[in-house]
């Protein structure tokens, strides 16, 4: 549903909008709220944090539309406003755009054009929200920070997300680049960073392609999480493709002949999902924790170069769809009982 705030001191506009969009309102595609001026609009935006689009007139009492645009940008950097006004001269259009208006529609309103504009603006806002969510989940914020992200992370959205915690059923995958520590001790920093980033980039593309997300980079290892339908199967598909892609990577140069290989541990189960870190520093990792996560890491540590290891619980769930080989019982670190392990072949 797209939530739209209409700001106009013409009372008949509310009736007209409700009449023209009654079908979309009835089918819960559009949800309109109305304000007679900019002051009331700002009060409503404080109450309704889920507003997607603002449709605002220019000439209004108390707080006019152009002033409102400046306040909207300060209040919510993701929210987008469309000016709907009879004042369609270039000066007003330029001023509105400079103050953050996403689009401009002149009165009398062409409602077909208005509907297209609402949908276009709402799609843009949705993409912004998805991008910000991906940035938070993949922890890319530490590398790429722009004003929109900073405003988002510094505002009420950040504060409300701090305590967001839930139990989830998911699959965790740990991937380690074998013997990379030795390379990092004997090669130039430039070569080490270039090589590691190249490997990570290959891994990330495969993980995302299978609807997983990178939880964090840990030295020369990657922790990825898969949620939703068939999360274990998708993680295993990703691990097989990832291993193949890494194996096919060319060497960096003739003088640098390191051939990459990976060891992978995968485990599924119930785990806690939430924000872990320091609130005072505004540095939180949206991550998963629990025994299922720890077990995945232990499985990776037990895996030999080129191996993908799972435990018996995971094996029973996927044995009909994947070719596996029994490894045998193994004592994993910090586990009281030995665990039956299986290697995923293909």
C-alpha positions as CSV (number, residue, x, y, z in Angstrom):
1,X,0.0,0.0,0.0
2,X,1.2,3.5,-0.9
3,X,0.5,6.1,1.9
4,X,0.1,9.6,0.6
5,X,-0.2,12.9,2.4
6,X,-2.1,15.6,0.5
7,X,-1.5,19.2,1.7
8,X,-3.9,21.8,0.2
9,X,-6.2,24.4,1.7
10,X,-8.8,23.8,-0.9
11,X,-11.3,21.6,0.8
12,X,-12.9,20.3,-2.4
13,X,-9.6,18.7,-3.4
14,X,-10.0,16.1,-0.7
15,X,-13.4,15.1,-2.0
16,X,-12.2,15.0,-5.6
17,X,-9.2,12.8,-4.8
18,X,-11.3,10.4,-2.8
19,X,-13.8,10.2,-5.7
20,X,-11.2,9.8,-8.4
21,X,-9.2,7.2,-6.5
22,X,-12.0,5.4,-4.7
23,X,-11.2,2.1,-6.4
24,X,-7.6,2.1,-5.3
25,X,-8.6,3.2,-1.9
26,X,-11.1,0.4,-1.6
27,X,-8.5,-2.1,-2.8
28,X,-6.0,-0.8,-0.3
29,X,-3.5,0.3,-3.0
30,X,-3.6,3.9,-1.8
31,X,-4.1,5.4,1.7
32,X,-4.6,9.1,1.8
33,X,-4.4,11.5,4.7
34,X,-5.0,15.2,4.3
35,X,-3.7,18.5,5.8
36,X,-5.0,22.1,5.2
37,X,-1.5,23.7,5.5
38,X,2.2,22.9,6.0
39,X,2.0,23.2,9.8
40,X,-0.6,20.5,10.0
41,X,1.3,18.4,7.4
42,X,4.5,18.4,9.6
43,X,2.4,17.3,12.6
44,X,0.9,14.5,10.6
45,X,4.4,13.4,9.3
46,X,5.5,13.1,13.0
47,X,2.6,10.8,13.6
48,X,2.7,8.8,10.4
49,X,6.2,7.6,9.8
50,X,5.1,5.3,7.0
51,X,4.1,8.1,4.5
52,X,5.6,7.4,1.1
53,X,4.6,10.5,-0.9
54,X,3.6,14.1,-0.1
55,X,1.4,16.0,-2.6
56,X,1.6,19.7,-1.7
57,X,0.2,23.0,-3.0
58,X,2.4,26.1,-2.9
59,X,0.1,28.9,-1.8
60,X,-1.2,28.0,1.7
61,X,-1.6,29.8,5.0
62,X,0.6,29.3,8.1
63,X,3.4,27.3,6.3
64,X,3.4,27.4,2.5
65,X,4.3,24.6,0.2
66,X,7.9,25.8,-0.6
67,X,8.7,26.1,3.1
68,X,7.2,22.7,3.7
69,X,9.5,21.2,1.2
70,X,12.6,22.3,3.2
71,X,11.1,20.8,6.4
72,X,10.2,17.5,4.7
73,X,13.8,17.0,3.6
74,X,15.0,17.7,7.1
75,X,12.4,15.4,8.7
76,X,12.8,12.4,6.4
77,X,15.4,12.2,3.6
78,X,13.7,9.2,2.0
79,X,10.3,10.8,1.7
80,X,9.6,12.5,-1.6
81,X,7.3,15.4,-2.3
82,X,5.4,16.3,-5.5
83,X,4.2,19.9,-5.9
84,X,0.6,20.2,-7.2
85,X,-0.1,23.9,-7.9
86,X,-1.7,26.4,-10.2
87,X,1.6,28.4,-10.1
88,X,3.3,26.6,-12.9
89,X,5.8,29.3,-13.9
90,X,9.5,28.4,-14.2
91,X,10.5,30.4,-11.1
92,X,8.2,28.3,-8.8
93,X,9.2,25.1,-10.5
94,X,12.9,25.9,-10.1
95,X,12.5,26.9,-6.4
96,X,10.5,23.7,-5.7
97,X,13.1,21.5,-7.3
98,X,15.9,23.2,-5.5
99,X,14.1,22.6,-2.2
100,X,13.8,18.9,-2.9
101,X,10.6,18.4,-4.9
102,X,10.6,15.1,-6.8
103,X,8.1,16.3,-9.5
104,X,5.7,19.1,-10.3
105,X,2.1,18.9,-11.5
106,X,0.0,21.9,-12.5
107,X,-3.7,22.6,-11.7
108,X,-6.3,21.8,-12.9
109,X,-5.1,18.3,-12.1
110,X,-5.0,15.6,-14.8
111,X,-5.7,12.6,-12.5
112,X,-4.3,10.1,-14.9
113,X,-1.0,12.0,-14.9
114,X,-1.3,12.3,-11.1
115,X,-1.7,8.5,-10.7
116,X,1.4,7.9,-12.9
117,X,3.4,10.4,-10.9
118,X,2.3,8.9,-7.6
119,X,3.3,5.4,-8.7
120,X,6.7,6.6,-10.1
121,X,7.4,8.5,-6.9
122,X,6.4,5.6,-4.6
123,X,8.6,3.2,-6.7
124,X,11.5,5.6,-6.2
125,X,10.9,5.7,-2.4
126,X,10.6,1.9,-2.3
127,X,14.0,1.5,-4.1
128,X,15.6,3.9,-1.7
129,X,14.3,1.9,1.3
130,X,15.5,-1.4,-0.3
131,X,18.9,0.1,-1.0
132,X,19.2,1.3,2.6
133,X,18.1,-2.1,4.0
134,X,20.7,-3.8,1.8
135,X,23.4,-1.5,3.0
136,X,22.5,-2.2,6.6
137,X,22.3,-6.0,6.1
138,X,25.6,-6.2,4.1
139,X,27.5,-3.8,6.4
140,X,28.6,-1.7,3.4
141,X,27.9,1.4,5.4
142,X,31.5,1.4,6.7
143,X,32.8,1.8,3.2
144,X,30.2,3.9,1.4
145,X,28.4,6.7,3.3
146,X,26.3,9.4,1.7
147,X,24.1,12.0,3.1
148,X,20.9,10.0,2.7
149,X,22.4,7.1,4.6
150,X,23.7,9.3,7.4
151,X,20.3,11.0,7.8
152,X,18.6,7.6,7.9
153,X,20.9,6.1,10.4
154,X,20.9,9.2,12.5
155,X,17.2,9.6,12.7
156,X,14.2,7.8,14.4
157,X,14.5,4.8,12.0
158,X,17.9,4.0,13.6
159,X,16.6,4.4,17.1
160,X,13.6,2.2,16.5
161,X,15.7,-0.5,14.8
162,X,18.1,-0.8,17.8
163,X,15.9,-3.2,19.8
164,X,14.4,-5.1,16.8
165,X,15.2,-8.7,17.7
166,X,13.5,-12.0,16.5
167,X,14.0,-15.7,16.4
168,X,14.4,-16.9,12.8
169,X,14.9,-20.2,11.0
170,X,17.8,-19.7,8.6
171,X,21.0,-21.1,7.2
172,X,24.5,-19.8,7.9
173,X,27.5,-20.3,5.7
174,X,31.1,-19.6,6.6
175,X,33.6,-19.5,3.7
176,X,37.4,-19.3,4.4
177,X,40.1,-18.7,1.8
178,X,42.6,-21.5,2.5
179,X,46.3,-20.6,3.2
180,X,45.7,-16.9,2.6
181,X,47.4,-15.9,5.9
182,X,50.7,-17.2,4.5
183,X,50.2,-15.1,1.4
184,X,49.5,-12.0,3.4
185,X,52.7,-12.4,5.3
186,X,54.9,-12.7,2.2
187,X,53.3,-10.4,-0.4
188,X,53.0,-6.6,-0.7
189,X,50.0,-5.0,1.0
190,X,48.8,-3.8,-2.5
191,X,48.8,-7.4,-3.8
192,X,47.1,-8.8,-0.7
193,X,44.3,-6.2,-0.7
194,X,43.7,-6.5,-4.5
195,X,43.6,-10.3,-4.3
196,X,41.3,-10.5,-1.3
197,X,38.9,-7.9,-2.6
198,X,38.7,-9.9,-5.9
199,X,37.9,-13.1,-4.1
200,X,35.3,-11.4,-1.9
201,X,33.7,-9.7,-4.8
202,X,33.3,-13.1,-6.6
203,X,31.8,-14.6,-3.4
204,X,29.3,-11.8,-2.8
205,X,28.0,-11.9,-6.3
206,X,27.2,-15.6,-6.0
207,X,25.7,-15.2,-2.5
208,X,23.4,-12.4,-3.6
209,X,22.4,-14.3,-6.8
210,X,21.0,-17.1,-4.5
211,X,19.1,-14.5,-2.4
212,X,21.5,-14.7,0.5
213,X,23.2,-11.7,2.2
214,X,26.7,-11.1,3.5
215,X,26.5,-10.7,7.3
216,X,30.2,-9.8,7.7
217,X,33.8,-10.2,6.5
218,X,36.0,-11.8,9.1
219,X,39.6,-11.4,8.1
220,X,39.9,-13.6,5.0
221,X,36.5,-15.3,5.6
222,X,32.9,-14.5,4.8
223,X,29.8,-15.2,6.9
224,X,26.6,-15.3,4.8
225,X,23.0,-15.9,5.9
226,X,20.1,-17.3,3.9
227,X,16.5,-16.8,5.0
228,X,13.1,-17.6,3.5
229,X,11.9,-20.6,1.4
230,X,14.5,-23.4,0.8
231,X,17.2,-21.4,2.6
232,X,19.4,-24.5,3.2
233,X,19.1,-25.6,-0.5
234,X,19.9,-22.1,-1.7
235,X,23.0,-22.0,0.6
236,X,24.2,-25.3,-0.7
237,X,23.7,-24.2,-4.3
238,X,25.6,-21.0,-3.6
239,X,28.4,-22.9,-1.9
240,X,28.9,-25.2,-4.9
241,X,28.8,-22.4,-7.4
242,X,31.1,-20.3,-5.2
243,X,33.7,-23.0,-4.9
244,X,33.6,-23.5,-8.7
245,X,33.9,-19.7,-9.4
246,X,36.9,-19.3,-7.0
247,X,38.6,-22.4,-8.5
248,X,38.3,-20.8,-12.0
249,X,39.8,-17.4,-11.0
250,X,43.1,-16.7,-12.8
251,X,46.3,-16.0,-10.9
252,X,47.0,-12.3,-10.2
253,X,50.3,-12.3,-12.2
254,X,53.1,-14.5,-13.4
255,X,55.1,-13.7,-10.4
256,X,52.2,-14.2,-8.0
257,X,51.0,-17.8,-8.5
258,X,48.8,-18.3,-5.4
259,X,45.8,-20.5,-6.5
260,X,42.8,-19.9,-4.3
261,X,40.8,-22.6,-2.6
262,X,38.0,-22.4,-0.1
263,X,36.7,-24.4,2.9
264,X,33.0,-24.1,3.7
265,X,30.9,-24.9,6.7
266,X,27.1,-24.7,6.5
267,X,24.4,-25.2,9.2
268,X,20.7,-24.4,9.5
269,X,18.4,-24.0,12.5
270,X,16.9,-21.5,14.8
271,X,18.9,-18.4,15.7
272,X,18.5,-14.9,17.1
273,X,18.5,-12.1,14.6
274,X,19.1,-8.6,15.9
275,X,21.4,-5.5,16.1
276,X,24.6,-6.2,18.0
277,X,27.1,-3.4,18.8
278,X,27.4,0.0,20.4
279,X,24.4,2.3,20.4
280,X,26.5,5.2,21.7
281,X,28.8,4.9,18.6
282,X,25.9,4.2,16.3
283,X,27.8,1.2,15.1
284,X,25.6,-1.9,15.1
285,X,25.8,-5.1,13.1
286,X,22.5,-6.6,12.0
287,X,23.5,-10.2,12.5
288,X,22.5,-13.6,13.7
289,X,23.8,-15.4,16.8
290,X,23.3,-18.7,18.5
291,X,24.5,-22.3,18.6
292,X,23.5,-22.9,14.9
293,X,25.8,-20.1,13.9
294,X,28.7,-21.3,16.1
295,X,28.3,-24.8,14.6
296,X,28.5,-23.5,11.1
297,X,31.8,-21.8,12.0
298,X,33.1,-25.0,13.6
299,X,32.2,-27.0,10.5
300,X,34.2,-24.6,8.3
301,X,37.2,-24.9,10.6
302,X,37.0,-28.7,10.2
303,X,36.7,-28.6,6.5
304,X,39.7,-29.3,4.3
305,X,40.5,-27.1,1.2
306,X,37.7,-27.6,-1.3
307,X,35.4,-29.2,1.2
308,X,31.8,-28.2,2.0
309,X,30.8,-29.7,5.3
310,X,27.3,-30.1,6.9
311,X,26.1,-32.0,10.0
312,X,23.6,-34.9,10.1
313,X,20.6,-32.7,10.7
314,X,21.2,-30.8,7.6
315,X,22.1,-33.9,5.6
316,X,18.7,-35.5,6.4
317,X,17.0,-32.5,5.0
318,X,18.8,-32.4,1.7
319,X,20.0,-35.9,1.0
320,X,17.5,-36.5,-1.8
321,X,18.6,-33.4,-3.7
322,X,22.3,-33.3,-3.2
323,X,25.1,-35.8,-3.6
324,X,26.9,-36.2,-0.2
325,X,29.6,-38.4,1.2
326,X,29.8,-39.4,4.8
327,X,33.0,-38.1,6.5
328,X,32.4,-39.7,9.9
329,X,32.2,-38.6,13.5
330,X,34.4,-35.6,14.3
331,X,35.0,-33.8,17.6
332,X,34.3,-30.1,16.9
333,X,35.8,-27.4,19.1
334,X,33.7,-26.6,22.2
335,X,31.2,-29.4,21.4
336,X,30.8,-32.1,24.1
337,X,29.7,-34.9,21.8
338,X,31.3,-35.8,18.5
339,X,29.2,-34.9,15.4
340,X,28.6,-36.9,12.3
341,X,29.7,-34.9,9.3
342,X,28.9,-35.1,5.6
343,X,30.7,-33.6,2.6
344,X,28.5,-32.0,-0.1
345,X,29.9,-33.2,-3.4
346,X,27.3,-31.8,-5.9
